Amino acid sequence: MKAQHENITTHRKTTRLAILWQALRGSRALFVGATLAIGLAALVSVIDPLILRYTLDAVLGGQSVDLPGWLDSLLERLGGGSYLARNVWLCGLGFAAAGLVYGLLMFVRGLLASTAAEKTAQNLRERLFAKVNLLPYRYFAKANTGDLVQRCTSDVETIRRFMATQFVDIGRALALLVFTVIIMFRIDRGMTLVAIPIIPVVIVFSYVFFLRIQKAFAASDEAEGALSGTLQEILQGVRVVKAFARQEFERGRFDERNRHYTGVTRRLIDLFGWYWSISGWLCMAQTGAVLVAGALWAGSGRISVGTFVVFLALVSRLMWPVRQLGRTLTDLGKTLVALDRVGILLAEPSEYDDDGHLAPDLDGAIEFDNVHFAWDAGMPVLKGVSFTVAAGETVAILGKTGAGKTALVQLLARLAEPDKGSIRIGGVDIRRVAKRHLRNQVGLVPQEPFLFSRTMTENLAMARDGQADQAALLQAAATAGLSGVLEKLDKGWDTVVGEEGVTLSGGQRQRAAIARVLLKRPAVLVLDDALSAVDTETDSAIRASLQADRGGITTLIVSHRMTTLAAADRIVVLEDGVVSAIGTHAELVARPGLYKRVWDIQRGLEAVGLDDAAALASNPELLGLEAEADDQALEADAAGAVA
């Protein structure tokens, strides 16, 4: 068990390094330059106290000061201590020059590190977004969208901040520690032993704090992801929330997440407070020890005043980066958590890992052969479904909620893969066909069409990578019954429809989605209850236009509307994941079964003036026919209630 844990830990470290190393592509030389600049800046920063010591002891006190040979020779050529005593301003000039060099080096460090960090973050964001686009449909069915957004934004920003500041500061702290301790020992070993004993204590304390803070950061990030997901869900469903007066309930749900996030973050802040308080006291204790020992020894003549002052300056300058080491390790801990979260997403399998390689011309003939499928283990949705669709045939699918209709059409586009059995189009097993090619041949209009916050032209033209000409756009719009909608929009084709097409009605969004798919000129057209939000008359008109414009195209229609089903060449009835009946409208109404029961009930209701929608609303048995329609009906009701 211990060996397994060590292997997992080693793998995580390797993954972190691999992710970071790849993200550093194109900016590694910049980070090396930034590290060199910060190292030189650390060296220059210890020159100021030495100039101060020389001024006090040699220039003003007339004492000999032990200096490096090259520096002693330089001062002698300038005239020695007596010359500098007559020109004290030269000491001030040296002090200012050292500060200027230090400032320039820090500027170079900041410029190089920031540029490199931005490039690193850009590489990570691009890689993450590319990965998200390659994830299988099943992943998004269970993933928290807010958490995904956080991994691609907040976690990347955490890594960027660390690389821009703390990463190179680790080199600064180490360089400053080495240079300062060496200089201290050269000046006075006794004072050095007084000045450094607490430093190891602070370093150990910082490391212990680092171990504690990692878990707190992980908990905070997870809580923030949950909060973001809840907020996003509420905003997306705001019309339903308002229509059902659920504001207080959703506010309570958000407040619960918010309190949890605040509590977790508060514990994080408490840990920070303890660290800074204790480490600050330790640093002040170290400075106090130098002050007491230095004052006693300077008073007794054991060390000079300049030595006393330089040790006070050096220990103060040294303790800050040592104390800051805790913050650096803390940010390192947060960065490691972010790298783990990013690594988990990058490690997800791509939907193209098991992609086919064929790109045949598909004639539209479809065959489902003993297809089994389950979204979750032990909960089968399809249980050995088998039927065929001839090329150019229109087949409708009827079934109660959970019968497997949507799963069936999603399998056809390889948004999911069957657990058993096969699906063939044109005699070719679709698992052997490249997914991109297959999806260009199978035009799927989902039950909940999505439009981007772009113009109508851009939303439709994306079917042809934005290259659709005006004639093709007009033809697709006319076939889908969208032309009249466009004429009523303020800017016509240039109207921006808003996020998720919120400025359009459900029926208008469905027509736009159908027009978009028609631009692909697919071999197979699949309408997954894609006309549920339009009235019966409009439904019939659109289907007639589709038949006239795309005569001969293979069409699958999932619907709960009996007039739509009756117009199909054949109807497939799904019950509990199996095909219970197949036939024409005339055949199915002539024999007992679900289809006949639904038809008889609806015909009886039509006799008293009720249409399909009223039939569904009035009959509990029929309400289960199309769960997918419920959401759109609810949306339409919500829009009406808000209005």
N, C-alpha and C positions, 0 to 999 in steps of 0.2 A: 504493500500500500504506500509506504514511504517512497519507494523507488518510482511508483506511478506519479505521485505528487511532484517529485523532483523532475520527472520527464515533462509534465504539463507546464511547470514553471519555466523550464529551459525553453520549451516550445514558445511560450508567451514572450519571453525575452527575445528569442530569435525573430518572431513575427514583428514585434515592435521595431527592432533594428532594421528589419527588411523593409517595412513600410516607410520608416523615416529615411532610410538610405535612398529608396526609390524616389521619395518626394523631394529629396535634395538635388535631384538631377537638374543640372544647369545652374546651381547656386553653391556648389561645394567650395569652389575657389573663393567665392565671396566670404563664406564663413571662415575659411582659413585666414584670409586677409583681416577680417574683423578680430579674430583671436590674436593674431600677431600685433595688431594695433592696440588691443587692450592690455597685452603683456608689456609692451613698451610704455604704455601710459602708467601702468603699475610701477615700473622702474623709475619713471620720471617723478612720480608722486612722492617718492621717498627722498628726493633731492632737496626739497624745500626745508625740511627739518635740519638737514646737514648744513645748508647755507646759514640757517639761523644759529646753529651751534658755533660755526666758524666765526660769525659776526660777533657773538657774545664773548667767546673765549679768546680768539686770536686777534681780532680787530680791536675790540674794546678792552679786553682783559690782558692783552699782551702775552697770553700763554701759548705754548706750542700745542698744536692739534695734529693728531695722527691722521693723515690723509693718504689716499692712494697715490702712488708715485707719480703718475701722469698728471694728477690734479695739483700735487705739491709743486711740480716743475712749472706748470702753467702759472700758478700764483706767484712764484718767485720771479718769473720773467715780467710779471706785471708790477713788481716792486715789493711783494710780500705784504705782511700784515700792516707795517707802518704806512705803506702807500695807500692801502685800503682804508686805514684809519683816517687819512686825510681826505679820502674820497668814498665816504660811506655809501653814497648814492649808487656806487657800482654794485654793492651787495643787494640793494633794493632792485637794481636792474636785473641782476642774476635771478632773484626771486621771481620777478615778473616774467622773465624769459622762460623759466621752467614752467610757470603757469600757462604761458602761451602755447608751448609745445604740448603740454598735457591736454589743453583744450582742443588743439588741432587733432591730436590722436584720438580723443574721445569722439570728435565729430566724424572722423573717418570710420571709427568703430560703429557709430550709430548708423551712418549712411550705408555701410556695407551690410551690417546685420539686418537692418530693416528691409533693404532691397532683397536680400536673400530670403528672409522670412516670408515676405509677400509672394515671392516666386514659389516657395515651398507650399504655402497655403493654396495658391492657384493650382499647382500640380495635384494636391490632395483633393480639392473640390472637383476638378475635372475628372479625376479617377473615380471618385465616389459617384458622381452623376452618371458617368458611363456605366458603372456597375449597377446602379439602380435601374437603368434602362434595360439591363440584361437579366434582371431577376425574373423568375417565373411568376405567372399569375397567382399561383397558390400562395406565394410569399406575401403578396399584398392583401390577400384575403384575410390574413391573420395579423399582419404587422400594424403597429401603431404609427400612424402618419406623422404625428407630432414628434415622436421619438426619432423617426427617420430624418425629419427636417433638422432636428437638433444635432444628429451625428454629422450631417453635411454642412452645418453652419457653426453652431456653438462649439462643438468639439474641435473643429478645424481652427476656429479662432483661438481656442485655448492653446493649441499646438503652436500657432503663429506667434502669440504673445511670448511664449516661453523661448522660442527660437530667436525672437527679435531682441530679447533683453537678458533673460536668465542664462541662456545657453552659453553665451560668451562671457558672462559675468562669473561663471564657474572658473574659467581660466584666469580672470582678473583676481579673484579671491586667492587662488592657489599661488599665482605669481607674487601677489602682494605679501602673502604669508612667508614665502621663501625669501624674497628680497629683504623684508623687514627684519626677520629673525637673523639673517646673516649679518646685516649692518649692526644690529643690536649687539651681537656677540663680538664683533670687531671693536665696538666702542667700549663696552664694559660687560663682562660675563656675569658679575654679581647682580647688576641691575636687570640683565636679561632674564636671569632665573626668577627674579621677582615679577617680571612683566608678563611671563607666558604660562604659568601653571594652570590658570583657569581656562585657557584656550582649549585644551583637550576636553575639559568638562563641557564647555559650550558645544563643541562639535558632537560629542556623544549624545548630549541632550537634544541637539537638532536632529540627529539620526532617529532617535526614539520617537520624536514628534513626527517625523516623516512617516514612520511606520503606522502611527495612529491616524494620521490625517488622510491617508490613502482611502481607507474604508469610508470615512466621512465624506470625502469628495465623491466617491462612487454612489453613495446613497443620495447625495444632493443632486447629482446629474440624473439619476433615475427618477427622482421626484420631480425635477424640472421637466423631463420628457413627458411624464404622465400629465402634468399640468398643461403643457403645450398641446398634448393630444386632446384633452378634455375641452380646452378653449376652441380648438379648431373644429371639433365635432359640433359644438354648440353654435358656432358662427355659420357652419354649413347648413345646419337645420333650423336657422333662426325663424323661418316662416312657419314651420310646424310648431315650434316653441310658442310663438305668438298666437297662432290659431287656436291652440289648446290651452292657452293661458298657463303655460308651464314655466314662466319666468322664475318664480320663487323656487320651484324644484331644481331647475338647472343652476340657479344661483347657489343653492345649498350644496349641490354636487361640486360646483367649482370651488366654493369656499372650503369644502372638505379637503380637496386636493391642495388648495392654496395654503391651508393651515399645516398640512403635512410637510409641504415644501419649506414653509417658513420655519417649522420646528426643526427639521433636519439641518437647514442652513444656520439656524441659531446655534445648534450644537457645534457646527463648524466654526462659527465666530467665537464661541466660548473657548475652543481649543486654541485659536489664534491668540485670544486675550491672555490665556495662561502662558503661552510660549513667549510672547513679547514681554510680559511682566517679569517672568523668571529669568529669561536671557538678559533683559535690560539690567536687572539687579546684579547678575553675575558680572556683566561688563563694568558696571559702576564699581563693584567690589574690586575688580582687577585694577581699574584706574586709581581707586583709593589706595590700594597697596603700593602702587608706584609712587603716588604722591607722598605718602608717609615715609617710605624708605628713601626716596630721592631727597626729600627735605632734610632728613636726619643726616644722610651721608654728605649732602652738599654743605650743611652747616658745620660738619666736622672736618671738611676739607678732603674727604675721600674721593669725591667726584666734583667736577666743576659745575658751575651754574648752567653753562651751555649744555653739558651732558644731561643734567636734570631736566632742562626744558625739552631737549630733543627726545628723551624717553617718554615724557608726557605726551608730546605730539605724536610719536610713533605708535604708542600703545593705543591712543584714541583712534588713530587712523586705522590701526589693525583690527580693533575690536568690532568696528562697524561691519566690514565684510564678513568677519567670522560670525557675527550675530545674524547678518543677512543670509548666511548659509542656510539657516532654518527656513527662511522664506523661499530661498532657491530650491531647497529640497521639497518644500511644500508644493511649489509650482511644478516641480518635476513629478511629484506624485499625481497631481491633477492631470499633467500631460500624459503620464503613463496610463491613467484611467481613460483619457480621451483616445489614446492610441489603441487601447484594447477594444473600445467601442467601435472605433473606425475599422479595426482589424476584423471584428466579428462580421461587420457588413461586407467587407471586401472578401471574406472567406466563404460567403454564401455561394452555392453553385449557380452557374449561369444557366438560363433555359436553353442555351445553344450548346451546352456540353454534350447533349444527346441528339444533336440536330442531324437531319438527313442531308444528303448531298445531291439528290436529283432535282431537276427543274423541268419536268415534262409539261407538255400541253395537256391540260386536264379537260376532258370533254363534258364534265358535269355529271356523269353517272356515279351515283353514290351507293355504297354497300356497307351497312353495319353488320358485323359478323360476331355474334356472341359477345357483345361488349359488356364488360363489368367495370364499375367505377365507384369509388368512395372518396369523399373529401377527407374524412377521418377514418382511421382504422376501426373496424367493427360496426361502421354505420354505412352500409352500402346504399348507393343512390340508384345505380343501374345494375340490373341482375340478369345478364345474358340477353341484351337487346339485339335483335336481328331483324332487319328489313332492308329493302332496296328502293332506290329512287332512280328512275330512268332519266337519261339526259333530256333536258327541256321540260321535265315534268314539274308540276307544282304540287307539293305535298304539305298538308297542314298537320300540326301536332296538337293534340288536346290531352290534358291531364290535370289532376288535382294538384294542390300544393305539395311539393316534395316528391312528385312523380318522377322527376329527373329530366324535364324538358330543357331547362337552361344548361344543365350539365351536358346534355346530348349535343347541343349546338356549339358549346365551348370546346368539346372534344374534337369537333369537326375542324375548328380553326387551330387546333393544338395549343389552346390556352391551358389545357391540362392533358394528361396522357392516360389512356385506359389502363386499368390494372390487369385486365385480361381481354383477349379478343383483339379484333382489328377493325379498322375503318379504311375503306378504299374509295378513291375517286379516280374514275377512268381506268379502273383495274389496278391502280398503283396504291400500295399501302402508304398512307400519308406519313408514317414514321420514317419512310425512306426519302420523303420530299423535304427540301430545305424549308424551314419555317417561313422565312421572308417571302419565298416564292409562293408557298401555299396561301399565306394570308393576302397576297395580292390576287389570288385566284378565288378565294372565298371571302365574299363581302358580307361581314357580320354587322348588323345594326342592333346594338344591345337594347335591352328594355329600358335602361336609364341612359339616354344619349348624353354625351359630354361635349360642350362647346367651350372653346378657350376665350379668354377676354381679348378678342381680336375682332377684326372686321368680318362680315359675312363672307367676303371674298377669300380672306385668308383661312377661315375655318373650313371652307369647302375645298379650296385649292390644295390643301395639305395632302389630299388623296393622291395628288400627282406631284408631290414634292414642291408645291407652290408654282408649278408651271402650267396650270390649266388655262386654256384660252377662253375668251369671253363667250364664244359660241358654245363650247362644251359646258360652261357654267350655266348659261341660259337654258340649254337643253335639259340638263340634270334638274334644275330648279323647276322647270315646267313639268317634267315627269313626276317629281315628288310633291307637286302641289304647293310649291314654295313661292311661285312667282307673285301671287296675290299678296303674300306676307311681305315680300321685299318692296312692293309698290307702296305699302302703307308705312314703311320705316322712313324716318326723317331723311337719312342719307343713303337709302337704298342699300346697294352692295357694300358701301363704305361705312355702314353703321357698325359701331363696336357693340357687341351683344352683352358685355359685362361678364364677370366671373361665373363660370359654369353655365353661361347663357341665361343668366337670371332675369334679363329684361324681356325674354321671350316666354310664351306660354309653353306648357308641356307638349301640346300638339305641334307648335311651331318648331320646337327643338327636335322633335321626332322627324318632321319633314326635312329639316336641315341635315340631320344625320343620314337620312335615306339619300338625299341628293349627293352628299359627300361620298357615300359608298358607290353610287352609280357612276361617278367620275372615274372610278377604278376599272370600270368595265369588267367585273369579275365573271368567272365561269359559273359560280354558284352564289346565289343571293340568299342570305339568311335573315329573316325578320323575326327577332325574338320579342314578340309582343310589341313591335315597334310602331303600331298604329293604335295602341290602347287609349291614347290621350286625345284622339280625334273622334268626331262623331261618325255615325254609320255611313252617312252620305259621302263625307270626305274620304273615309276609308275605301269605299267602293270606287270612287273616282280615281284615287291614287293607284289602286290595284289594276284598274282598267288602263291607266296610263303606263304602268309598268309592263303590262302584257303587250301593249301596242308598241312601246319603245324597245323593249328587250324580249320580244317574242322568241321562244326557244331556249331561254335561260333556265337553268335548274333553280327552283326556288323552294326553300323550306320556310314555312310560316308557323310560328308558335303564337297561338291566339286563344282567347276565351270567347271571342265574338262569333256567334253561330253563323251569321251571314258570311263572314270571312272563311270559316271552315267549310261551309257548304259549297263555296265557289272553287275549292281546290279540286285537282284531279283525283286525289286520294287523301284519306285522313288516317293518321296513325294515332291510336288511343293508348296512352301510357297510364298504367295504374301500378303504384307501389314498385316502380323500377323495372317493370316488364311490359312488353307489348301485349295488350289484352284484345286488341282488334285492329284490323287494317281493311280499308275498303273505300268505296265511293260514298258520297252522302246518301244516295238512294239505297245502297246495300246496308249501311250501318243503321239507318232509321227503320229498316225492315226486320232487324233482329234485336233481341234483348241485349242490353248493355248500357254502359255509362253514356255513350253518345246518344242513344235513343231516349234515355231518361231526360237528359238535358234538353234535347230537341222538343220533346213533348211538353216539358214544363214551360219552355220559352214560347212555344206556339200558343199555349193556353193563355199566357200572360199578354201576348201580342193581341189576342182577341179582345182584351179589355184596354188596349192602347198603351201597353208598356213596352219599351224598347229593351235592347240587350242589357244596358246598364241597370235599368229598373229591375229586370229579371234577376240579375246577380244580387242586387241589394235586397230583394224580397225573399230570396231562397237560401237558407243556410247551407243546403247541400251544394249549391253552385258557388258559394263564396270561396270554397277551397279550390276552385278550378284554376285560378291563376294568381298565385301569391304575389307575383311580380307586378300585377296590375294594381294591387292594393297601395303600393308606395306612390304611384303616379296619381291615383284617385285621391289619396290623402293630400298630396301636394296641391292638386287642383282645388280641393276643398279648402285647404289652408289659404291659398291665394285669394279665394273668394271671401273667406272670413276676414282676412286682413283688409281687403278692399272695402 
